[in-house]
């Protein structure tokens, strides 16, 4: 992927207006590079995505990116081609008011709505934003027939959003749909729709106030989506109540990000509710918003941005170009020279998708050369990052040399939503337990269900700690340096790693999975190391519900000082339905985490979960 890189010393930095024009130019280039004139749509290669679609191979024509291209064309004065794209996209919307998919599109022209698994109702929100921006910014240059077609598409999308009336805990969609329905109410002169949207923003504000934070916590891509939508509300909606509520939400959004922004490595530290990548330098819309908030100061001068390929983020730059980022000084300072130390925050009062009251609490420690974050409870579906950290090594280049520590629960090599996570953290020390639930999900919590009692084919079932980008990291087991590409481990073995300014200590203390005997391995990869706990042996079918002992207990410690990571042995104990791990942290605190001993429901995981520091519930000490 070609990128725009930071200029060399002495080169003039672009102004804010010039940077916006650069973003629009990059979006336009991405569209020009991938436009299929015959289909009048963007074309891209198929890629694996287990959510909603099965268009994994060949070529496919996406509607969302095509609408972004139309907006980029209008921003650069190419009205005629933009109109062709607009008419092509709006023609494929479901406009049957009796249809369950009324007002939305499929992802791709080659895959009708009825073939999706299932259709994605969010597409009314995602495409609705582009339609609204086309009308707000360029309706006067469109032919009347084209403008009327876009208005009608926006009406259908807005009505779909209102009918669905998504929970305000679904943060990014709650925000996007609010902007779409607000602007549709204005553009269509629909007072009832505007009133609904106005109250919807108030409900989103109240949801955040009640939870104290975001149910979709610390999710970089979705943070950008939400921030764009709420900022656009302040730009285009002239209503005092809406403005006040949107400003309050914006303050919470920026505060939420800055609390976990790790400025020494220019990364967002963990834990993350939803993420598609671990290196934010590859997340172009996020980097564009942060660059604008930082005033394009180093290292955002500018950040790495793709120059082609919409699937790499190029077309997604058109909306950040339009968004007028105005932040207080503490945001800019936090991005350029953020605070170090520990922050603990209650993200939500429940652990989605359950309604069982169980506060989700996140803890993030940030040091000069390393950072580590964890959620007290969660799961391992493909977008989740319940235990995530980064470290820096001498000579590292921001966004290019990225070192990631991530714990994963895997089935057949893919992230497994039925795998559960419990932890407690003090500074850079995390005590954790992994388990499994039934019923549950495969790669997605809801869309790929595994029913209670269902036998699932399993080639491999693993809990794995990944050290990505760790080629230069010297690894030791019980003090002896590892030179082989794979070595067996015993439970309780101490795995340590050292590099200038960073040290790591890991132990897998205990594991069980029904009648199988788990085994531990340390494996060298092309870009680092894996600490692997294999739960089963040969290929088999597993009925999760019938596995009565299923857990992995471990500890992870990182430090910004050589030989300072916590290698002290933990203690595992059993009490009725629960397994507990107790561990003394480096600050002298007693960390305890407890989880179900076997496979139980997700709700039972929350009921049996316990995480405390010195006998105090983590939920009670989140502040």
C-alpha positions, 0 to 999 in steps of 0.5 A: 500500500502506498502511503503519504509519510511525514515530511522531513525536517524543515519542510512546511507543514500543511495548513488545516485547509490544505490537509482537508484538501489532501484527504479529499484528494486521496479519497478521490484517487482511491476512487479513480483507482478502483472505479468500474465504469461499466458497473458505475460502481467501485470494484474491489477484490473479495476478502474473508468476512464471516459477518453478513456476507459470503462474497469472499472471492473474485471481485465485488462492487460495494455500495458504501464505498461507491457513495463515498466516491460520489461524495469525493467526486462532488467535493472535487467538482466532477458532478456528471460522474457523481450523478451517475454513481448516485443514481446507480446506488439509490436504484438498488435500495430496498424501497418496499415499505412492507419488506423487513429490509426496507430502506437498506442495501446489501453490501455488494451488487453481486449479493442480493439482500436475501442472500446475505447472512443476515442483511446488515440493517446498519447500512441505512445508517452508513449509506444515509450519512453519505446521502445526507452530506451529498444533499447538505453540501452539493444539492444545488449543483445536482440536476433536479431529478438526481436530487429528488432521487437522493432525497427519496433514498434518504427518506427510506433510509431514515424511516428504516432507522426510525423503525429499527430504533436501535439501542443507544448502547450500540454507540456508533449506530446510535450516533450515525442514525441520529445524524441521518434522521436529524438532517433528513428531518431538516432536508425533508421538512419532516418535523416528526422525524426531526423531533424523533431524532432530537430526542434520540440524541438526548437518549444517547447522552443519557445512556452515556451518563448512566453507564458512565462511559461507552458500551462500545468502549475504546473501539478505535474505528467505531470511535472515529465513526461516532465522533464524525457523526456527532461532530457533523451534528454540531456543524449542520443542525441548528438546535440549542438542545441538540447542540448542548447534548452533542457537545457533551457527547463529544467531550466524553468521546475525546476524553475516552480516547485520550485516557488510553492514548499512548503517545510514546508509541502513538497507539491506542492502548487496550482493552478494546470492545471492537477493533479490526486491526492492532496498528492504528497507523493502518486506520486512516480515518482515525489517523486523519481525525487525530492529526486534525485534533493535534494541529498537524504537529509532529508526529501527525504532520501528516500521519500515514495515509493510503493513496489508493485502494478503498478497502485500505481506507482511502475512500473513507477519508472523505468524511474526516475531510468534511468534519470540522475538528475543534478540540480543547487544548487538553486533547491536543496535549494528550495526543502529543504528550499524554499522561502515563500511569494507570487509568481504570474506568467503568465502561458499562453496567452490563456485559453485552449481549447479556442483560445481567448486571455486571459492570465492565471495568477497563484498566490501562497502564501506560509507561514510557516504553510499554502499555498494557490494558485489560477488561475485567470480563469479556470474550474473544470474538474476532473484534474483541481485544480483552487483553492488549498491550504494546511496547517500543524498542530502540530505533522504532519508527512510529506506525511502522515498527509495531510490537503487540501483545494480545491474548486470544481464544481460538477455534481452528485458528480463528477467533472464537466468540464462545471463549470467555475472559476474566481478569484483574489488573494492577499497573502492568500486572494482569491475572487472568482466566479464560473459559468457554460458554454454551450457548455461544457464538463462533466468530461472531457473538450473535450472527454465528450461533452455536446452540446449547448441546450442538456438536462442533467440529474442532481441529484445534482449540487454543488460548494463545498469547501473541507477541507480534513484531517481536523478532528482536525479542530474546525469550527465556524459559526458566532463565534459559534462552530459547534458540529452537523454533518450538519448545514444550512448556510445563504449567507454571514455567516462567517465560521472560523477554528482555529488550532495552527499556522493556521486560515481560514475564508470562506464566500459564499456571493451570488448564483443563478441558474435560477428558483432554490433557492440555499442553503448552508450547512456545512457538517462533513465528515469522514476526514474533512468538506465540505462547500456546495452550492447546486444549485438545489433541486430535481432530474431534467434535466437541459439545461444549455444554458437556465439558465440566472442567474448562479453564486456563489460568495465567499471569502477564506482566510488563515493565518499562525497566529491564528485569522488572516484570513480575515473575512471582508464581500465582496460586490456583484454587477451586471452590464449588463451581469456581476456579480462582487465581490469586497473585501478588502484584509488584505494588504489594496488592493481592490480585484475585480473579474467579471464573466458572470451573466448567462450560456454563452460560454467558450469564452464569459466567457473569454471575460467578465472575469475581475480580478484586484488588486487596479484597475490594471489587474492581467495579467498586474501585474503577474511579 
